[in-house]
Amino acid sequence: MKAMGFNYYSVGRKKNFFKKKSIKKILITGAGGFIGSHLTDMLNKMNYDVRALV
């Protein structure tokens, strides 16, 4: 089915692609603070690649 030049099936497939994509690198600003340090520790335990700014 087509409307306005878009194929509904292909748009649906692209949405599924983005759902499957996982984020592995995270930048945390304020990692020296209370919340930032705990967030950094938690993400490290979950095997994320954490970059921190203090």
Chimera marker file (.cmm) of the C-alpha trace (Angstrom):
<marker_set name="trace">
<marker id="1" x="0.000" y="0.000" z="0.000" r="1" g="1" b="0" radius="0.5"/>
<marker id="2" x="1.437" y="3.391" z="-0.966" r="1" g="1" b="0" radius="0.5"/>
<marker id="3" x="0.512" y="6.891" z="0.137" r="1" g="1" b="0" radius="0.5"/>
<marker id="4" x="2.455" y="10.076" z="-0.545" r="1" g="1" b="0" radius="0.5"/>
<marker id="5" x="5.262" y="8.073" z="-2.128" r="1" g="1" b="0" radius="0.5"/>
<marker id="6" x="6.015" y="6.033" z="0.996" r="1" g="1" b="0" radius="0.5"/>
<marker id="7" x="5.708" y="2.307" z="1.315" r="1" g="1" b="0" radius="0.5"/>
<marker id="8" x="4.172" y="1.450" z="4.701" r="1" g="1" b="0" radius="0.5"/>
<marker id="9" x="6.012" y="-1.877" z="4.863" r="1" g="1" b="0" radius="0.5"/>
<marker id="10" x="9.457" y="-0.319" z="4.414" r="1" g="1" b="0" radius="0.5"/>
<marker id="11" x="8.749" y="2.348" z="7.032" r="1" g="1" b="0" radius="0.5"/>
<marker id="12" x="7.781" y="-0.398" z="9.497" r="1" g="1" b="0" radius="0.5"/>
<marker id="13" x="11.005" y="-2.284" z="8.817" r="1" g="1" b="0" radius="0.5"/>
<marker id="14" x="13.078" y="0.809" z="9.575" r="1" g="1" b="0" radius="0.5"/>
<marker id="15" x="11.342" y="1.199" z="12.940" r="1" g="1" b="0" radius="0.5"/>
<marker id="16" x="12.270" y="-2.389" z="13.818" r="1" g="1" b="0" radius="0.5"/>
<marker id="17" x="15.893" y="-1.698" z="12.885" r="1" g="1" b="0" radius="0.5"/>
<marker id="18" x="16.114" y="1.160" z="15.382" r="1" g="1" b="0" radius="0.5"/>
<marker id="19" x="14.491" y="-0.902" z="18.140" r="1" g="1" b="0" radius="0.5"/>
<marker id="20" x="17.129" y="-3.634" z="17.768" r="1" g="1" b="0" radius="0.5"/>
<marker id="21" x="20.043" y="-1.197" z="17.806" r="1" g="1" b="0" radius="0.5"/>
<marker id="22" x="21.650" y="-1.064" z="21.229" r="1" g="1" b="0" radius="0.5"/>
<marker id="23" x="23.687" y="1.765" z="22.676" r="1" g="1" b="0" radius="0.5"/>
<marker id="24" x="27.065" y="0.675" z="24.015" r="1" g="1" b="0" radius="0.5"/>
<marker id="25" x="28.866" y="4.009" z="24.495" r="1" g="1" b="0" radius="0.5"/>
<marker id="26" x="27.613" y="6.568" z="27.000" r="1" g="1" b="0" radius="0.5"/>
<marker id="27" x="28.970" y="9.985" z="27.990" r="1" g="1" b="0" radius="0.5"/>
<marker id="28" x="28.181" y="11.109" z="31.530" r="1" g="1" b="0" radius="0.5"/>
<marker id="29" x="28.749" y="14.709" z="32.542" r="1" g="1" b="0" radius="0.5"/>
<marker id="30" x="29.164" y="15.402" z="36.239" r="1" g="1" b="0" radius="0.5"/>
<marker id="31" x="30.495" y="11.923" z="36.976" r="1" g="1" b="0" radius="0.5"/>
<marker id="32" x="32.278" y="13.218" z="40.079" r="1" g="1" b="0" radius="0.5"/>
<marker id="33" x="28.990" y="14.002" z="41.802" r="1" g="1" b="0" radius="0.5"/>
<marker id="34" x="26.719" y="11.769" z="43.846" r="1" g="1" b="0" radius="0.5"/>
<marker id="35" x="24.261" y="10.777" z="41.104" r="1" g="1" b="0" radius="0.5"/>
<marker id="36" x="26.862" y="10.752" z="38.316" r="1" g="1" b="0" radius="0.5"/>
<marker id="37" x="29.217" y="8.441" z="40.201" r="1" g="1" b="0" radius="0.5"/>
<marker id="38" x="26.456" y="5.959" z="41.011" r="1" g="1" b="0" radius="0.5"/>
<marker id="39" x="25.179" y="6.089" z="37.434" r="1" g="1" b="0" radius="0.5"/>
<marker id="40" x="28.700" y="5.454" z="36.128" r="1" g="1" b="0" radius="0.5"/>
<marker id="41" x="29.146" y="2.458" z="38.441" r="1" g="1" b="0" radius="0.5"/>
<marker id="42" x="25.770" y="0.993" z="37.451" r="1" g="1" b="0" radius="0.5"/>
<marker id="43" x="26.430" y="1.344" z="33.708" r="1" g="1" b="0" radius="0.5"/>
<marker id="44" x="29.902" y="-0.196" z="34.061" r="1" g="1" b="0" radius="0.5"/>
<marker id="45" x="28.345" y="-3.224" z="35.761" r="1" g="1" b="0" radius="0.5"/>
<marker id="46" x="25.927" y="-3.485" z="32.812" r="1" g="1" b="0" radius="0.5"/>
<marker id="47" x="28.923" y="-3.655" z="30.378" r="1" g="1" b="0" radius="0.5"/>
<marker id="48" x="28.486" y="-0.211" z="28.828" r="1" g="1" b="0" radius="0.5"/>
<marker id="49" x="31.476" y="1.762" z="27.548" r="1" g="1" b="0" radius="0.5"/>
<marker id="50" x="31.264" y="4.808" z="29.817" r="1" g="1" b="0" radius="0.5"/>
<marker id="51" x="33.050" y="8.100" z="29.153" r="1" g="1" b="0" radius="0.5"/>
<marker id="52" x="32.976" y="10.517" z="32.067" r="1" g="1" b="0" radius="0.5"/>
<marker id="53" x="33.453" y="14.266" z="32.421" r="1" g="1" b="0" radius="0.5"/>
<marker id="54" x="33.985" y="15.648" z="35.898" r="1" g="1" b="0" radius="0.5"/>
<link id1="1" id2="2" r="1" g="1" b="0" radius="0.2"/>
<link id1="2" id2="3" r="1" g="1" b="0" radius="0.2"/>
<link id1="3" id2="4" r="1" g="1" b="0" radius="0.2"/>
<link id1="4" id2="5" r="1" g="1" b="0" radius="0.2"/>
<link id1="5" id2="6" r="1" g="1" b="0" radius="0.2"/>
<link id1="6" id2="7" r="1" g="1" b="0" radius="0.2"/>
<link id1="7" id2="8" r="1" g="1" b="0" radius="0.2"/>
<link id1="8" id2="9" r="1" g="1" b="0" radius="0.2"/>
<link id1="9" id2="10" r="1" g="1" b="0" radius="0.2"/>
<link id1="10" id2="11" r="1" g="1" b="0" radius="0.2"/>
<link id1="11" id2="12" r="1" g="1" b="0" radius="0.2"/>
<link id1="12" id2="13" r="1" g="1" b="0" radius="0.2"/>
<link id1="13" id2="14" r="1" g="1" b="0" radius="0.2"/>
<link id1="14" id2="15" r="1" g="1" b="0" radius="0.2"/>
<link id1="15" id2="16" r="1" g="1" b="0" radius="0.2"/>
<link id1="16" id2="17" r="1" g="1" b="0" radius="0.2"/>
<link id1="17" id2="18" r="1" g="1" b="0" radius="0.2"/>
<link id1="18" id2="19" r="1" g="1" b="0" radius="0.2"/>
<link id1="19" id2="20" r="1" g="1" b="0" radius="0.2"/>
<link id1="20" id2="21" r="1" g="1" b="0" radius="0.2"/>
<link id1="21" id2="22" r="1" g="1" b="0" radius="0.2"/>
<link id1="22" id2="23" r="1" g="1" b="0" radius="0.2"/>
<link id1="23" id2="24" r="1" g="1" b="0" radius="0.2"/>
<link id1="24" id2="25" r="1" g="1" b="0" radius="0.2"/>
<link id1="25" id2="26" r="1" g="1" b="0" radius="0.2"/>
<link id1="26" id2="27" r="1" g="1" b="0" radius="0.2"/>
<link id1="27" id2="28" r="1" g="1" b="0" radius="0.2"/>
<link id1="28" id2="29" r="1" g="1" b="0" radius="0.2"/>
<link id1="29" id2="30" r="1" g="1" b="0" radius="0.2"/>
<link id1="30" id2="31" r="1" g="1" b="0" radius="0.2"/>
<link id1="31" id2="32" r="1" g="1" b="0" radius="0.2"/>
<link id1="32" id2="33" r="1" g="1" b="0" radius="0.2"/>
<link id1="33" id2="34" r="1" g="1" b="0" radius="0.2"/>
<link id1="34" id2="35" r="1" g="1" b="0" radius="0.2"/>
<link id1="35" id2="36" r="1" g="1" b="0" radius="0.2"/>
<link id1="36" id2="37" r="1" g="1" b="0" radius="0.2"/>
<link id1="37" id2="38" r="1" g="1" b="0" radius="0.2"/>
<link id1="38" id2="39" r="1" g="1" b="0" radius="0.2"/>
<link id1="39" id2="40" r="1" g="1" b="0" radius="0.2"/>
<link id1="40" id2="41" r="1" g="1" b="0" radius="0.2"/>
<link id1="41" id2="42" r="1" g="1" b="0" radius="0.2"/>
<link id1="42" id2="43" r="1" g="1" b="0" radius="0.2"/>
<link id1="43" id2="44" r="1" g="1" b="0" radius="0.2"/>
<link id1="44" id2="45" r="1" g="1" b="0" radius="0.2"/>
<link id1="45" id2="46" r="1" g="1" b="0" radius="0.2"/>
<link id1="46" id2="47" r="1" g="1" b="0" radius="0.2"/>
<link id1="47" id2="48" r="1" g="1" b="0" radius="0.2"/>
<link id1="48" id2="49" r="1" g="1" b="0" radius="0.2"/>
<link id1="49" id2="50" r="1" g="1" b="0" radius="0.2"/>
<link id1="50" id2="51" r="1" g="1" b="0" radius="0.2"/>
<link id1="51" id2="52" r="1" g="1" b="0" radius="0.2"/>
<link id1="52" id2="53" r="1" g="1" b="0" radius="0.2"/>
<link id1="53" id2="54" r="1" g="1" b="0" radius="0.2"/>
</marker_set>
